[in-house]
């Protein structure tokens, strides 16, 4: 058997982190060597993930952990306040980050790209690791060539802290590669309640819904004369993201610089 890839998971106490831990442990080509979170210190990561104990306790000190475990890949599902520092710590330890945390700014991504180039370590950052969501974004980009009037509705659970979602922003960015910025709706349109028309990205409107019971969902609605086209993706369980995460873990050590978007690792 080929040597296992040594993996550390940050955000291991959270719902996504627990799912990542379970998937890493279940992949015979990977070895979980560390788990980090601000919560649950000392708790076995396997226990949190709902599987048998794995002998890896939650640590609160990422840098100290990386000094001990000789990790090769860091999987980060934390929050916008922690992710940049986690990536920087990993890169300085020559550990390849695979990042699913959304809410990073363009300045953050540029700082990561600069450091990754300096240290010669690859990084994968993906707004969404669900393969269906990647296809949804790709199809929306292609459709926008013919339907330039676009609105994006993204729906997530009520504990998501950033809005709009990284997926919605990435969708709008991809569409903007095919569509020139322009105003949508009536020229004299006005809002009786501020913000009711959603956020404005080059004329596209993005709407964010946050409700308990949701996981991650997005619909792209494109309008034309006498017709509309809707492209929708629904993640009904967090396991939907795991094939994409594992794909990135297996490829990130061959990446040069920063790859932004899982579509860049797929043969599309």
C-alpha positions as CSV (number, residue, x, y, z in Angstrom):
1,X,0.0,0.0,0.0
2,X,1.3,3.5,-0.8
3,X,2.2,5.7,2.1
4,X,-0.8,7.4,3.7
5,X,-1.2,11.2,3.4
6,X,-0.9,12.7,6.9
7,X,-3.9,15.1,7.6
8,X,-4.8,17.6,10.2
9,X,-8.3,19.0,10.5
10,X,-9.0,22.5,11.8
11,X,-12.5,23.3,13.0
12,X,-12.9,19.6,14.0
13,X,-15.5,20.3,16.6
14,X,-17.9,21.9,14.2
15,X,-20.5,20.1,12.0
16,X,-18.4,20.2,8.9
17,X,-15.2,19.4,10.8
18,X,-16.8,16.3,12.2
19,X,-17.9,15.1,8.8
20,X,-14.4,15.7,7.5
21,X,-12.8,13.7,10.3
22,X,-15.2,10.8,9.6
23,X,-14.3,10.9,5.9
24,X,-10.5,11.1,6.5
25,X,-10.6,8.2,8.9
26,X,-12.7,6.2,6.4
27,X,-10.2,6.7,3.6
28,X,-7.4,4.1,3.7
29,X,-5.0,6.4,1.8
30,X,-5.2,9.1,4.5
31,X,-4.1,9.2,8.1
32,X,-5.6,11.6,10.6
33,X,-2.7,12.9,12.7
34,X,-4.3,16.0,14.3
35,X,-7.5,17.8,15.1
36,X,-7.8,21.5,16.2
37,X,-10.6,23.6,17.5
38,X,-11.2,26.3,20.1
39,X,-13.8,23.9,21.6
40,X,-13.6,20.4,22.9
41,X,-10.0,20.4,24.0
42,X,-8.9,16.8,24.8
43,X,-11.9,15.1,23.3
44,X,-11.3,12.3,20.9
45,X,-12.0,13.5,17.4
46,X,-13.5,10.2,16.4
47,X,-15.9,10.3,19.3
48,X,-17.1,13.7,18.1
49,X,-17.5,12.5,14.6
50,X,-19.8,9.6,15.8
51,X,-17.3,6.8,15.0
52,X,-15.0,4.8,17.2
53,X,-12.2,6.7,19.0
54,X,-9.2,7.3,16.8
55,X,-6.6,8.3,19.4
56,X,-6.5,11.9,18.1
57,X,-7.5,14.4,20.8
58,X,-8.7,18.0,20.0
59,X,-6.0,20.5,20.4
60,X,-6.3,24.3,20.6
61,X,-2.7,25.0,19.4
62,X,-2.4,24.5,15.7
63,X,1.2,25.7,15.5
64,X,2.3,23.5,18.4
65,X,0.5,20.5,16.9
66,X,2.1,20.9,13.5
67,X,5.5,21.0,15.2
68,X,4.8,17.5,16.5
69,X,2.9,15.5,13.9
70,X,4.6,16.0,10.5
71,X,1.4,16.7,8.7
72,X,1.3,17.0,4.9
73,X,-2.2,18.5,4.4
74,X,-4.4,20.8,6.5
75,X,-8.2,20.8,6.0
76,X,-9.7,24.0,7.3
77,X,-13.4,24.5,8.0
78,X,-13.3,27.2,10.6
79,X,-14.5,30.8,10.3
80,X,-13.5,34.0,8.5
81,X,-11.7,35.3,11.6
82,X,-9.5,32.2,12.0
83,X,-8.9,30.9,8.5
84,X,-6.1,33.3,7.3
85,X,-4.0,32.7,10.3
86,X,-4.5,28.9,10.1
87,X,-3.4,29.0,6.4
88,X,-0.3,31.1,7.2
89,X,0.7,28.8,10.0
90,X,0.3,25.7,7.7
91,X,2.3,27.3,4.9
92,X,5.1,28.3,7.1
93,X,5.3,24.6,8.2
94,X,5.3,23.5,4.6
95,X,1.8,21.9,5.0
96,X,-0.6,22.2,2.1
97,X,-4.0,23.8,3.0
98,X,-7.3,22.6,1.6
99,X,-9.7,25.3,2.6
100,X,-13.5,25.2,2.7
101,X,-14.0,28.1,5.0
102,X,-15.8,31.0,3.2
103,X,-15.7,34.7,4.0
104,X,-12.1,35.3,3.0
105,X,-11.5,38.7,1.3
106,X,-9.6,39.3,-1.9
107,X,-6.8,40.8,0.1
108,X,-6.7,37.6,2.2
109,X,-6.5,35.4,-0.9
110,X,-3.7,37.6,-2.3
111,X,-1.8,37.3,0.9
112,X,-2.1,33.5,0.8
113,X,-1.0,33.4,-2.9
114,X,2.1,35.5,-2.1
115,X,3.1,33.3,0.9
116,X,2.4,30.1,-1.0
117,X,4.7,31.2,-3.8
118,X,7.4,32.2,-1.4
119,X,7.4,28.9,0.4
120,X,6.6,26.7,-2.6
121,X,3.5,25.0,-1.2
122,X,0.2,24.4,-3.0
123,X,-3.2,25.6,-1.7
124,X,-6.7,24.7,-2.7
125,X,-9.5,27.1,-1.7
126,X,-13.0,26.1,-2.8
127,X,-16.2,28.0,-2.0
128,X,-18.1,24.7,-2.4
129,X,-16.8,21.2,-2.4
130,X,-20.0,19.5,-3.6
131,X,-19.5,18.3,-7.1
132,X,-23.1,19.1,-8.0
133,X,-22.6,22.7,-6.9
134,X,-19.5,23.0,-9.1
135,X,-21.6,21.8,-12.0
136,X,-24.4,24.2,-11.1
137,X,-21.9,27.1,-11.3
138,X,-20.5,25.8,-14.6
139,X,-23.9,25.5,-16.2
140,X,-24.9,29.0,-14.9
141,X,-21.8,30.5,-16.5
142,X,-22.6,28.9,-19.8
143,X,-26.3,29.9,-19.7
144,X,-25.4,33.5,-19.0
145,X,-24.0,33.8,-22.5
146,X,-27.6,33.6,-23.7
147,X,-29.5,34.9,-20.6
148,X,-27.6,37.9,-19.2
149,X,-30.4,38.8,-16.7
150,X,-29.5,36.8,-13.6
151,X,-30.5,36.6,-10.0
152,X,-29.0,34.3,-7.4
153,X,-30.8,33.0,-4.4
154,X,-28.7,31.1,-1.8
155,X,-30.1,29.4,1.3
156,X,-28.2,28.2,4.3
157,X,-28.7,27.2,7.9
158,X,-29.1,30.0,10.4
159,X,-25.7,29.5,12.0
160,X,-23.8,30.6,8.9
161,X,-22.1,33.8,9.7
162,X,-21.1,35.2,6.3
163,X,-23.5,36.5,3.6
164,X,-23.7,36.0,0.7
165,X,-22.2,32.6,0.6
166,X,-18.9,31.9,-1.0
167,X,-20.7,29.8,-3.6
168,X,-23.0,32.7,-4.6
169,X,-20.0,35.0,-4.9
170,X,-18.1,32.5,-7.0
171,X,-21.1,31.9,-9.2
172,X,-21.4,35.6,-9.8
173,X,-17.7,35.9,-10.6
174,X,-17.9,33.1,-13.1
175,X,-21.0,34.6,-14.7
176,X,-19.3,37.9,-15.0
177,X,-16.7,36.3,-17.2
178,X,-19.5,35.8,-19.8
179,X,-21.7,38.8,-19.0
180,X,-21.0,42.5,-19.2
181,X,-22.2,44.5,-16.1
182,X,-25.5,46.1,-16.6
183,X,-28.6,47.3,-14.7
184,X,-31.4,44.8,-14.2
185,X,-35.0,45.6,-13.5
186,X,-36.8,48.9,-14.0
187,X,-34.7,52.0,-14.5
188,X,-36.8,53.9,-11.9
189,X,-36.9,50.9,-9.5
190,X,-36.8,51.8,-5.8
191,X,-36.9,49.8,-2.5
192,X,-39.6,50.4,0.0
193,X,-37.6,48.3,2.5
194,X,-33.9,48.8,2.2
195,X,-32.0,45.8,0.9
196,X,-35.1,43.9,-0.3
197,X,-33.7,43.6,-3.8
198,X,-30.6,41.9,-2.4
199,X,-26.9,42.6,-2.9
200,X,-25.7,44.0,-6.2
201,X,-22.8,42.3,-8.0
202,X,-22.2,44.0,-11.4
203,X,-26.0,44.4,-11.8
204,X,-26.8,40.8,-10.7
205,X,-28.8,40.5,-7.5
206,X,-27.8,38.1,-4.8
207,X,-30.3,37.1,-2.1
208,X,-29.3,35.3,1.1
209,X,-31.7,33.2,3.2
210,X,-30.9,31.9,6.6
211,X,-33.2,29.4,8.3
212,X,-32.9,26.4,10.6
213,X,-33.5,23.2,8.8
214,X,-31.4,24.2,5.7
215,X,-27.9,22.9,4.9
216,X,-26.7,24.5,1.7
217,X,-28.8,25.4,-1.4
218,X,-28.6,27.7,-4.3
219,X,-30.8,28.6,-7.3
220,X,-29.7,30.7,-10.2
221,X,-32.6,32.1,-12.1
222,X,-31.9,33.5,-15.6
223,X,-34.5,35.5,-17.5
224,X,-35.1,36.2,-21.2
225,X,-38.0,37.3,-23.4
226,X,-40.9,35.0,-22.6
227,X,-38.9,32.5,-20.7
228,X,-36.9,31.8,-17.6
229,X,-34.2,29.2,-16.8
230,X,-33.6,27.9,-13.3
231,X,-30.5,26.0,-12.2
232,X,-30.6,24.7,-8.7
233,X,-28.4,22.6,-6.4
234,X,-29.3,21.3,-2.9
235,X,-26.9,19.8,-0.4
236,X,-29.2,18.0,2.0
237,X,-26.4,16.5,4.1
238,X,-22.8,17.6,4.7
239,X,-21.5,14.3,3.3
240,X,-22.2,15.8,-0.1
241,X,-19.0,17.9,0.3
242,X,-16.7,15.0,1.2
243,X,-15.9,13.6,-2.3
244,X,-14.7,17.0,-3.3
245,X,-12.7,17.5,-0.1
246,X,-11.0,14.2,-0.5
247,X,-10.2,14.9,-4.1
248,X,-8.5,18.1,-3.1
249,X,-6.5,16.4,-0.4
250,X,-5.2,13.9,-2.9
251,X,-4.2,16.6,-5.4
252,X,-3.1,19.6,-3.4
253,X,0.5,18.4,-3.0
254,X,0.9,18.6,-6.8
255,X,-0.6,22.1,-7.0
256,X,1.6,25.1,-7.7
257,X,0.4,28.3,-5.9
258,X,-3.3,28.8,-5.1
259,X,-6.1,27.0,-6.9
260,X,-9.4,28.8,-6.3
261,X,-12.5,26.7,-7.1
262,X,-12.9,22.9,-7.2
263,X,-13.7,23.2,-10.9
264,X,-10.0,23.7,-11.6
265,X,-9.2,20.2,-10.3
266,X,-11.9,18.5,-12.4
267,X,-11.8,17.5,-16.0
268,X,-14.6,19.8,-17.2
